[in-house]
Amino acid sequence: LTVGVTNPFEEERFDKIFTTNTIYFWENPEEYTREIGRVLKTGGVLSVGFIPKRVMQHIPFSKHGFTLYEEATVKRVLETCGFNVIAEVTEKEIITGAHGEDIEREFVITTAKKL
C-alpha cells in the first residue's frame, strides 16, 4: 500500500495492513493514518513496525530526513485516527555493524484495530 494524500484503493478494501520502517517519513502521520484507515475494513488490523527514538537517535543515518517516534506517540496517533491499540511488542534483533560487529537493536510493532 502506497500512501500519500490519497491512494487508488476503494474504501474498506483490506483486512490487514502492515508497514515497517516507513512512519519516519510520513510528513503528517495523522493524515497518513486516516488514509490507511479509509482503505482498511472496520475491525481490520494495522501493524506499524519501527525502531523507537531512544534507539534511532544513536544511528547516524537517522539524522537525515527521519522523524523519530517513541511508542506513546505512535499509540496516540493511532488512537486519534480511529484505532484501538491491541498489542505492542518490543523485540531485539542482532544486526551487523559497519565494521562487521554484531549490534543488538530494539524494534517495536504496534498493532491496532480499526473501530
Secondary structure as GFF3:
##gff-version 3
##sequence-region A 1 115
A	DSSP	beta_strand	14	20	.	.	.	ID=ss1
A	DSSP	three_ten_helix	23	25	.	.	.	ID=ss2
A	DSSP	alpha_helix	29	39	.	.	.	ID=ss3
A	DSSP	beta_strand	40	50	.	.	.	ID=ss4
A	DSSP	alpha_helix	53	56	.	.	.	ID=ss5
A	DSSP	three_ten_helix	60	63	.	.	.	ID=ss6
A	DSSP	alpha_helix	71	80	.	.	.	ID=ss7
A	DSSP	beta_strand	83	96	.	.	.	ID=ss8
A	DSSP	beta_strand	102	114	.	.	.	ID=ss9
###
